[in-house]
Amino acid sequence: GSKFTEKTKGYTQEGDMPVQLNEIVKSSHNPDITLNTSTIRGFISPFSSAFVEVLYNPRQVSHHTAYFTVTTSDGYMDPVTVAVTARTIDLPVYVKNTEIQLKYCMLNRLYQDSVILYNTATSALRIKFEIPYSARDHLDILPQNGVIQANSSFSAQLKFIPLSSIFCDCQDLFSESQLLSIPIKVKVADQTRCIPFTVSANVSDTNLSFSTDELNFGCCSIYESVQLPFSVTNHCLLPQIFGFISVPDFVSIQPNDGFGTILPGETLELNAVIHLKILGAHEFSVTCTTEIGRNFSLTCSATGVIPHLDVSHPIFRFAPTALGDIRRASFYICNNTPKTDINQDKSYHIIVPYGIDLTVSPSIGTISPGQRVRVQMTFGPTLRKEEVELEAIDKAKRDVLKELEKTKKEELELERNMSESQATSKRGKAKKGSSKPITPKIPIDANVPNHFDGLEITEDDKIAAMIRLKTGFQERFDKVLLPCFTAQGICSHAEKLSWNSEDIVYLQVHLPAVKPELVLLSHMGSPIVDFGRVSLGQNKKVELTLKSICNYPIDLSTSPFPHDGIFQKINATRNLEPHGLHPMLLEFSPKHCAKYYEVVEIKTNKSTLHLHLHGTGVVPSLSITPDKLMFGHAMVGDILSASFSITNTSEIRLHYSSMLSGRQRDTIQNIKDSDDFGNNNANGAIPFHCLPHSGAIEPGHSQEITVNFTPDHVDNYRDFIIIKLLDQPRKTRVPVAGRSWAGSMFITGAHLVFPNYAGHSLSLLTDTSTDETEKMDDAWVFFPPTVVGETTTKTLTIGNCRTIKGDNKGTKTTGDFMFEPLKADYGPLMKAFVVNPPKGTVEPGSAVKIMFQFTPPKETTAELIQFSTLLSLKGDMIEYYRVRFVVQIPNL
């Protein structure tokens, strides 16, 4: 009736290779001898041993034998047969349960069980229980002595109270797994063999340990709660129910108000929250009580203070906000110091943790006594740029791997087809035994190329990544604690204020983010639309593309645009079908030189997309060098060229056009001084031409305009080149002028009268001569008024306007001039008049100044003296001018 266990060292591995044992099979049928199923198979390391547990549970007095076969998995070792023998002894007194398991037991707790003995003899027997000496303070059996009647049973009560000293007293009775096994013997009178049985238990401590023995809250504001974290650890092998009792009304333990169950070896994180209502120091304790009545106390201390500033709302709970949407909330920070207290200015600084889509404005400032400031918080959940780029890179890598896999499959398919074709061509020619499977040769390259090198991410890839992230966006909830640092004094960059931890005011903000219904594809999904710099009078258009990422139709609407027409929406807003697209065309038309900013809302069923429109109106400006073009003198039929430069001095690209004012009749009629314009050519064409007529100039760059002068008759030409900026009323005029001559020689400094062009002649004194041979061009020279005996001078310029060209080499290019002396008819005037020089030569493109000197003779009595001489000019043609001199001698 007893059960015995034997550990047999049955197998030893003497080789240098590990051996895997198969299941040990029982060869004979004997239910009294069995093996422990957990040890019938296993692994034997080299030069090591394995133990197999044999169980013997006889049912009758007899000699028992059992055989077991041991095999290995590799099959190299022959099966080994092991014989197990046992013999049963018949005892009249036995214990029905040879092992009493009390399982898990706590210190200082009573655990009871029954020990039942049976007597099969025909006479009564005396028994006695023997307990090890080291366990007698913790274990007791009542009664320890007794008599078992014949063919009867005897029941004794076992009491187990593990004290805290059991770990020291029974140190030799604990196993490596901290299992306590107490061997107990039952002595029977007139019987030499004792009856053994064992009492086993897992003894556990019931202590709870805390991360700190004292909770010091420090200085706490009476306007807010202060939280202090701590932890509790269960050192017991059993779960324990605990709860914090005798807690003051201004203290709470969270979570679950300080009640709960802590598992074996578990550490729970708890928070002690205190909200003082009275100023001053507070000292108290909180007690943690377990289910078995264990009490653990924590001492607490706190000091109630009044902070520098008071916050109207310490907790903010934003409504669920879609990505790209914006929600705002505001609160007040008050300085409760009386206005009569001077030098009580208090400053604050609110800090938002990095990575939180929350802005506070103003986040820093100073508040005077008795005043308050309004602070606004803006919550706008967005996707970070790093997340979009990472998603785009991952998608590009996945595409590269798919392409590589596709290429590899195509190569394997090609090799398989080639192998099949080769096998078909050689079929029937191969000898027996010479056929071998064809294995494609794969080149081995030690330097495996990185297929991700040179991976480029385009803007379209980023937009696609942004759409995927927003489409697959899950609800996100952030609970943020914002510290508001306060200090005494006025904040400034020059001085740094000192602050104390007890003066910090905290703001708790709940930020839930949800999936949007609408995404912006253009501008990389950014809601900021910058039109840049636009010239006044011009407009710039920007097209936005909106996409629905919902499975249901969306009703689109926009907030009103400004009435001044600076920002306008050109096309109509239409509803969006599931996953549909909608283009939106916006226009910016600045009217003043200023910066413009506007916020437009695009509303859907559940979310709002805020567009921030930016633009700057710029006044175009340019500079012209030189500011006028003077061609000088030219021969009829010559072509002269000159140029001027237009420089863009503004910050935008300028579109210009150039036109001669002679082409605009209305412009000529509006000019008061008609002498500013000369005649056109004889064929009606304008003698001035400019190229290019129009173009664009980048900021800081210049454009050169070339002007050609092509006269076809003798005249004095004047005109204006009008530089006009497109869509601008402002115009810039560049004067141009030139004079043409029939020959290469010309005269300046005198009033010329051309008989053929009377419309441009001067109404001067006429000559009374009627000599037909002397009909020629007149050149009038008027001396300054003088008196008798004083010399008056006048200058005349004779020039040569011939240009030196490659085709006129070998021809005469210089010009000659000569003044004939006065005739004898003029009498004393011949000596009074001097010409210097009277004749000479003029090189091409140069001029010679002729000085006339006249000293009225004493015989002169007239107030107006007139005389003339003949001037001959010889260039490519011979020209004659009658130079008429007029001298006025006033009466003094």
Residue pairs with C-beta under 8 A, 6 or more apart in sequence:
1 58
1 59
1 94
1 96
2 57
2 58
2 94
2 98
3 55
3 56
3 57
3 98
4 55
4 56
4 57
4 86
5 36
5 53
5 54
5 55
5 56
6 53
6 54
6 56
7 51
7 52
7 53
7 54
8 51
8 52
8 53
8 54
8 84
9 49
9 51
10 50
10 51
10 52
10 70
10 82
11 21
11 44
11 49
11 50
11 52
11 70
11 80
12 48
12 49
13 19
13 44
13 45
13 46
13 47
13 48
13 49
14 47
15 46
15 47
16 46
16 47
17 46
18 43
18 44
18 45
18 46
19 43
19 44
19 72
19 73
19 74
19 77
20 43
20 44
20 72
20 73
20 74
21 41
21 42
21 43
21 44
21 50
21 70
21 71
21 72
21 73
22 41
22 71
22 72
22 73
23 40
23 41
24 35
24 40
24 41
24 52
24 68
24 69
24 70
25 68
25 69
25 71
26 34
26 35
26 66
26 67
26 68
26 69
27 67
27 68
27 69
27 81
28 65
28 66
28 67
30 64
30 65
30 66
31 59
32 56
32 57
32 58
32 59
32 64
32 66
32 86
33 54
33 55
33 56
33 64
33 65
33 66
33 84
33 86
34 54
34 55
34 57
35 52
35 53
35 54
35 55
35 68
36 52
36 53
36 54
36 55
38 53
39 51
39 52
39 53
40 52
42 50
44 50
54 84
56 64
56 86
58 64
58 86
58 88
60 88
61 88
61 89
61 90
62 87
62 88
63 85
63 86
63 87
63 88
64 85
64 86
64 87
64 88
65 83
65 84
65 85
65 86
66 83
66 84
67 81
67 82
67 83
67 84
68 81
68 82
68 84
69 79
69 80
69 81
69 82
70 79
70 80
70 81
70 82
71 77
71 79
71 80
89 193
91 188
91 191
91 193
91 195
92 119
92 120
92 121
92 125
92 188
92 191
93 117
93 118
93 119
93 120
93 121
93 125
93 127
93 148
93 186
93 188
93 191
93 195
94 117
94 118
94 120
94 195
95 115
95 116
95 117
95 118
95 186
95 195
95 197
96 116
96 117
96 118
97 115
97 116
97 197
98 196
98 197
98 198
99 197
99 198
99 200
100 113
100 115
100 158
100 197
100 198
100 199
100 200
101 200
101 201
102 111
102 113
102 160
102 199
102 200
102 201
103 201
103 202
104 201
104 202
104 204
104 237
104 238
105 111
105 160
105 162
105 201
105 202
105 203
105 204
106 162
106 203
106 204
106 205
106 206
106 236
106 238
106 292
107 162
107 163
107 164
107 166
107 203
107 204
107 205
107 206
108 161
108 162
108 163
108 164
108 206
109 161
109 162
109 292
110 159
110 160
110 161
111 159
111 160
111 161
111 201
112 157
112 158
112 159
112 160
113 157
113 158
113 160
114 155
114 156
114 157
114 158
115 129
115 141
115 155
115 156
115 157
115 158
115 197
116 153
116 154
116 155
117 127
117 148
117 153
117 154
117 155
117 156
117 186
117 195
118 148
118 152
118 153
118 154
119 125
119 148
119 149
119 150
119 151
119 152
119 153
119 154
120 151
121 150
121 151
122 150
122 151
123 150
124 147
124 148
124 149
124 150
125 147
125 148
125 188
125 189
125 190
125 191
126 145
126 146
126 147
126 188
126 189
127 145
127 146
127 147
127 148
127 154
127 186
127 187
127 188
127 189
128 144
128 145
128 186
128 187
129 141
129 144
129 145
129 156
129 184
129 185
129 186
130 184
130 185
130 186
130 187
130 194
131 139
131 140
131 141
131 182
131 184
132 173
132 182
132 183
132 184
134 169
134 170
134 172
134 173
135 169
135 170
135 173
135 182
137 163
137 165
137 166
137 169
138 160
138 161
138 162
138 163
138 166
138 169
138 170
139 158
139 159
139 160
139 182
139 199
140 158
140 159
141 156
141 157
141 158
141 159
141 184
142 156
142 157
142 159
143 156
144 156
146 154
146 156
147 154
148 154
158 199
160 199
160 201
162 180
162 201
162 203
166 180
166 203
167 174
167 203
170 180
170 182
173 180
173 181
173 182
174 180
175 181
178 202
178 203
179 200
179 201
179 202
180 200
180 201
180 202
180 203
181 198
181 199
181 200
182 198
182 199
182 200
183 196
183 198
184 196
184 197
184 198
184 199
185 194
185 195
185 196
186 194
186 195
186 196
186 197
187 194
188 194
188 195
202 237
204 235
204 236
204 237
204 238
205 235
205 236
206 236
206 240
206 290
206 292
206 294
207 235
207 236
207 294
208 232
208 233
208 234
208 235
208 240
208 242
208 262
208 288
208 290
208 294
208 296
209 232
209 233
209 235
210 230
210 231
210 232
210 233
210 288
210 296
210 298
211 230
211 231
211 232
211 233
212 230
212 298
213 298
213 299
214 298
214 299
214 300
214 301
215 228
215 230
215 272
215 286
215 298
215 299
215 300
215 301
216 228
216 300
216 301
216 302
217 226
217 228
217 272
217 274
217 300
217 301
217 302
217 303
218 226
218 302
218 303
218 501
218 502
219 302
219 303
219 305
219 500
219 501
219 502
220 226
220 274
220 275
220 276
220 302
220 303
220 304
220 305
220 502
221 304
221 305
221 306
221 307
221 502
221 505
222 276
222 277
222 278
222 279
222 304
222 305
222 306
223 306
223 307
223 310
223 311
223 314
223 505
224 275
224 311
224 314
224 505
224 506
225 273
225 274
225 275
226 273
226 274
226 275
226 302
227 271
227 272
227 273
228 271
228 272
228 273
228 274
229 269
229 270
229 271
229 272
230 269
230 270
230 271
230 272
230 298
231 267
231 268
231 269
231 270
232 242
232 262
232 267
232 268
232 270
232 288
233 265
233 266
233 267
233 268
234 240
234 262
234 263
234 264
234 265
234 266
234 267
235 265
236 264
237 264
238 264
239 261
239 262
239 263
239 264
240 261
240 262
240 290
240 291
240 292
241 260
241 261
241 290
241 291
242 259
242 260
242 261
242 262
242 288
242 289
242 290
242 291
243 258
243 259
243 260
243 288
243 289
244 253
244 257
244 258
244 259
244 286
244 287
244 288
244 289
245 287
245 289
246 285
246 286
246 287
247 253
247 258
247 286
248 284
248 286
250 274
250 275
250 276
250 277
251 272
251 273
251 274
251 284
251 286
251 300
252 258
252 272
252 273
253 270
253 271
253 272
253 273
253 286
254 270
254 271
254 272
254 273
255 270
255 271
258 270
258 288
260 268
262 268
272 286
272 300
274 300
274 302
276 282
276 302
276 304
277 304
278 304
279 304
279 305
279 306
280 303
280 304
281 301
281 302
281 303
282 300
282 301
282 302
282 303
282 304
283 299
283 300
283 301
284 299
284 300
285 297
285 298
285 299
285 300
286 297
286 298
286 300
287 295
287 296
287 297
287 298
288 295
288 296
288 297
288 298
289 295
289 296
290 296
303 502
305 502
305 503
307 486
307 502
307 503
307 504
307 505
308 335
308 346
308 486
308 487
308 488
308 503
309 333
309 334
309 335
309 336
309 346
309 348
309 367
309 484
309 486
309 505
310 333
310 334
310 335
310 336
310 505
311 331
311 332
311 333
311 334
311 484
311 505
311 507
312 331
312 332
312 333
312 334
313 331
314 505
314 506
314 507
314 508
315 507
315 508
315 509
315 510
316 329
316 331
316 377
316 507
316 508
316 509
316 510
317 510
318 327
318 329
318 379
318 509
318 510
318 511
318 512
319 327
319 512
320 475
320 512
320 513
320 514
321 327
321 379
321 380
321 381
321 511
321 512
321 513
321 514
322 381
322 513
322 514
322 515
322 516
322 517
322 606
322 607
322 608
323 381
323 382
323 383
323 470
323 473
323 513
323 514
323 515
323 516
324 380
324 381
324 382
324 516
324 518
324 519
324 520
324 527
324 607
324 609
324 610
325 380
325 381
325 516
325 607
325 608
325 609
325 610
326 378
326 379
326 380
326 608
326 610
327 378
327 379
327 380
328 376
328 377
328 378
328 379
329 376
329 377
329 379
330 374
330 375
330 376
330 377
331 374
331 375
331 377
331 507
332 372
332 373
332 374
332 375
333 348
333 367
333 372
333 373
333 375
333 484
334 367
334 371
334 372
335 344
335 345
335 346
335 367
335 368
335 369
335 370
335 371
335 372
336 370
337 344
337 346
337 369
337 370
338 369
338 370
339 368
339 369
339 370
340 369
341 369
342 369
344 368
344 369
344 488
345 366
345 367
345 368
345 369
345 488
345 489
345 490
346 366
346 367
346 486
346 487
346 488
346 489
347 364
347 365
347 366
347 367
347 486
347 487
347 488
347 489
347 490
347 491
347 497
348 364
348 365
348 366
348 367
348 484
348 485
348 486
348 487
348 505
349 363
349 364
349 484
349 485
349 491
350 360
350 363
350 364
350 375
350 482
350 483
350 484
350 485
350 507
351 363
351 482
351 483
351 485
352 358
352 359
352 360
352 363
352 480
352 482
353 480
353 482
355 384
356 478
356 480
356 511
357 379
357 380
357 381
357 382
357 511
357 513
358 377
358 378
358 379
358 480
358 509
358 511
359 377
359 378
359 380
360 375
360 376
360 377
360 378
360 482
361 375
361 376
361 378
362 373
362 375
363 375
364 491
365 373
365 491
366 489
366 490
366 491
367 373
377 509
379 509
379 511
380 610
381 476
381 511
381 513
383 466
383 469
383 470
383 525
387 469
388 462
388 465
388 466
388 469
388 525
389 457
389 462
389 465
391 465
391 466
391 468
391 469
392 457
392 461
392 462
392 464
392 465
393 455
393 457
395 461
395 464
395 465
395 468
396 455
396 457
396 461
397 452
397 455
400 451
400 452
400 455
401 451
404 451
412 440
415 440
419 438
419 440
422 438
423 438
459 524
462 524
463 521
463 524
463 525
466 519
466 524
466 525
467 519
467 521
467 547
467 549
470 515
470 516
470 519
470 549
471 515
471 549
473 513
473 514
473 515
473 516
474 515
475 512
475 513
475 514
475 515
476 512
476 513
477 510
477 511
477 512
477 513
478 510
478 511
478 512
478 513
479 508
479 509
479 510
479 511
480 508
480 509
480 511
481 506
481 507
481 508
481 509
482 506
482 507
482 508
482 509
483 504
483 505
483 506
484 504
484 505
484 506
484 507
485 499
485 503
485 504
486 499
486 503
486 504
486 505
487 497
487 498
487 499
487 503
488 497
489 495
489 497
491 497
515 549
516 549
516 607
516 609
517 548
517 549
517 550
517 554
517 604
517 605
517 606
517 607
518 546
518 547
518 548
518 549
518 554
518 556
518 576
518 602
518 604
518 607
518 609
519 525
519 546
519 547
519 549
520 526
520 527
520 544
520 545
520 546
520 547
520 609
521 545
521 546
521 547
521 581
522 543
522 544
522 545
523 529
523 544
527 609
527 610
527 611
527 612
528 612
528 614
529 542
529 544
529 586
529 611
529 612
529 613
529 614
530 614
530 615
531 540
531 542
531 588
531 613
531 614
531 615
531 616
532 540
532 615
532 616
533 616
533 617
533 618
533 651
533 652
534 540
534 588
534 589
534 590
534 615
534 616
534 617
534 618
534 652
535 590
535 617
535 618
535 619
535 620
535 650
535 652
535 654
535 725
535 727
535 728
536 590
536 591
536 592
536 593
536 617
536 618
536 619
536 620
536 728
537 727
537 728
537 729
538 589
538 726
538 727
539 587
539 588
539 589
540 587
540 588
540 615
541 570
541 585
541 586
541 587
541 588
542 585
542 586
542 587
542 588
543 583
543 584
543 585
543 586
544 583
544 584
544 585
544 586
544 611
545 581
545 582
545 583
545 584
546 556
546 576
546 581
546 582
546 583
546 584
546 602
546 609
547 579
547 580
547 581
547 582
548 554
548 576
548 577
548 578
548 579
548 580
548 581
549 579
550 578
550 579
551 578
551 579
552 578
553 575
553 576
553 577
553 578
554 575
554 576
554 604
554 605
555 575
555 604
555 605
556 573
556 574
556 575
556 576
556 582
556 602
556 603
556 604
557 573
557 602
557 603
558 569
558 573
558 600
558 601
558 602
558 603
559 600
559 601
559 603
561 567
561 568
561 569
561 598
561 600
562 598
564 591
565 589
565 591
566 588
566 589
566 590
566 591
566 596
566 598
566 615
567 586
567 587
567 588
567 596
567 598
567 600
567 613
567 615
568 586
568 587
568 589
569 584
569 585
569 586
569 587
569 600
570 585
570 586
570 587
571 583
571 584
571 585
573 582
573 584
574 582
576 582
584 602
586 613
588 596
588 613
588 615
590 596
590 615
590 616
590 617
590 618
591 617
592 617
593 617
593 618
593 619
594 616
594 617
595 614
595 615
595 616
595 617
596 613
596 614
596 615
596 616
596 617
597 612
597 613
597 614
598 612
598 613
599 610
599 611
599 612
599 613
600 610
600 611
600 613
601 608
601 609
601 610
601 611
602 608
602 609
602 610
602 611
603 609
618 650
618 651
618 652
619 650
620 650
620 652
620 654
620 725
620 728
621 648
621 649
621 650
622 646
622 647
622 648
622 649
622 650
622 654
622 656
622 697
622 723
622 725
622 732
623 646
623 647
623 649
624 644
624 645
624 646
624 647
624 723
624 732
624 734
625 644
625 645
625 647
626 644
627 644
627 734
628 734
628 735
628 736
628 737
629 642
629 644
629 707
629 721
629 734
629 735
629 736
629 737
630 736
630 737
630 738
631 640
631 642
631 709
631 736
631 737
631 738
631 739
632 640
632 738
632 739
632 801
633 738
633 739
633 740
633 741
633 746
633 748
633 799
633 801
634 640
634 709
634 711
634 738
634 739
634 740
634 741
634 801
635 740
635 741
635 742
635 743
635 744
635 801
635 802
635 803
635 876
636 711
636 712
636 713
636 714
636 740
636 741
636 742
637 711
637 712
638 710
638 711
638 740
638 801
638 803
639 708
639 709
639 710
640 708
640 709
640 738
640 803
641 706
641 707
641 708
641 709
642 706
642 707
642 709
643 704
643 705
643 706
643 707
644 704
644 705
644 707
644 734
645 702
645 703
645 704
645 705
646 656
646 697
646 702
646 703
646 704
646 705
646 723
647 697
647 700
647 701
647 702
648 654
648 697
648 698
648 699
648 700
648 701
648 702
649 700
650 699
651 699
652 699
653 696
653 697
653 698
653 699
654 696
654 697
654 725
655 694
655 695
655 696
655 725
655 726
656 694
656 695
656 696
656 697
656 703
656 723
656 724
656 725
656 726
657 693
657 694
657 723
657 724
657 726
658 690
658 692
658 693
658 694
658 705
658 721
658 722
658 723
658 724
659 693
659 721
659 722
659 724
660 686
660 688
660 689
660 690
660 719
660 720
660 721
660 722
661 667
661 668
661 671
661 677
661 719
661 720
661 721
661 722
661 733
662 668
662 677
662 680
662 686
662 688
662 719
663 686
664 722
667 722
668 674
668 677
671 677
675 718
676 718
676 720
676 735
677 718
677 719
678 687
678 715
678 716
678 717
678 718
678 719
678 737
679 715
679 717
680 686
680 687
681 687
681 710
681 711
681 712
681 713
682 712
682 713
683 712
686 719
687 709
687 710
687 711
687 712
687 717
687 719
687 738
687 740
688 707
688 708
688 709
688 717
688 719
688 721
688 736
688 738
689 707
689 708
689 710
690 705
690 706
690 707
690 708
690 721
691 705
691 706
691 708
692 703
692 705
695 703
697 703
705 721
707 721
707 736
709 717
709 736
709 738
711 717
711 738
711 740
712 740
713 740
714 740
714 741
714 742
714 754
714 757
715 739
715 740
715 757
715 760
716 737
716 739
716 760
717 737
717 738
717 739
717 740
718 735
718 736
718 737
719 735
719 736
719 737
720 733
720 734
720 735
720 736
721 733
721 734
721 736
722 731
722 732
722 733
722 734
723 731
723 732
723 733
723 734
724 730
724 731
724 732
739 746
741 801
742 877
742 879
743 873
743 875
743 876
743 877
743 879
744 800
744 801
744 802
744 815
744 844
744 875
744 876
744 877
745 798
745 799
745 800
745 801
745 815
745 817
745 842
745 873
745 874
745 875
745 879
746 798
746 799
746 800
746 801
747 779
747 796
747 797
747 798
747 799
747 871
747 873
747 881
748 796
748 797
748 799
748 847
749 781
749 794
749 795
749 796
749 797
750 779
750 780
750 781
750 796
750 883
751 762
751 764
751 779
751 780
751 781
751 782
752 777
752 778
752 779
752 780
752 881
753 761
753 762
753 764
753 777
753 778
753 779
753 780
754 760
754 761
754 777
755 775
755 777
762 780
764 780
765 780
765 866
765 884
765 886
767 778
767 868
767 882
767 884
774 882
776 880
776 881
776 882
777 879
777 880
777 881
777 882
778 881
778 882
778 883
778 884
779 796
779 871
779 881
779 882
779 883
779 884
780 884
780 886
781 794
781 796
781 852
781 883
781 884
781 885
781 886
782 794
782 885
782 886
783 792
783 793
783 794
783 852
783 854
783 885
783 886
783 887
783 888
784 792
784 793
784 794
785 792
785 887
785 888
785 889
785 890
786 792
786 854
786 856
786 887
786 888
786 889
787 856
787 889
787 890
787 892
788 856
788 857
788 858
788 860
788 889
789 855
789 856
789 858
790 855
790 856
791 853
791 854
791 855
792 853
792 854
792 855
792 887
793 851
793 852
793 853
793 854
794 851
794 852
794 854
794 885
795 849
795 850
795 851
795 852
796 849
796 850
796 851
796 852
796 883
797 847
797 848
797 849
797 850
798 817
798 842
798 847
798 848
798 850
798 873
799 842
799 846
799 847
799 848
800 813
800 814
800 815
800 842
800 843
800 844
800 845
800 846
800 847
800 875
801 845
802 813
802 815
802 844
802 845
802 875
802 876
803 844
803 845
804 813
804 844
804 845
812 876
813 843
813 844
814 841
814 842
814 843
814 844
815 841
815 842
815 844
815 873
815 874
815 875
816 839
816 840
816 841
816 842
816 873
816 874
816 875
817 839
817 840
817 842
817 848
817 871
817 872
817 873
817 874
818 838
818 839
818 871
818 872
819 835
819 838
819 839
819 850
819 869
819 870
819 871
819 883
820 869
820 870
820 871
820 872
821 830
821 838
821 869
822 829
822 830
822 833
822 867
822 869
824 830
826 833
826 867
828 857
828 859
828 860
829 857
829 865
829 867
831 857
832 854
832 855
832 856
832 857
833 852
833 853
833 854
833 867
833 885
834 852
834 853
834 854
835 850
835 851
835 852
835 869
836 850
836 851
836 852
836 853
837 848
837 850
840 848
842 848
852 885
854 885
854 887
856 865
856 887
856 889
860 889
862 889
863 888
863 889
863 890
863 891
864 886
864 887
864 888
864 889
865 885
865 886
865 887
865 888
865 889
866 884
866 885
866 886
866 887
867 884
867 885
868 882
868 883
868 884
868 885
869 882
869 883
869 885
870 880
870 881
870 882
870 883
871 880
871 881
871 882
871 883
872 878
872 879
872 880
873 879
873 880
873 881
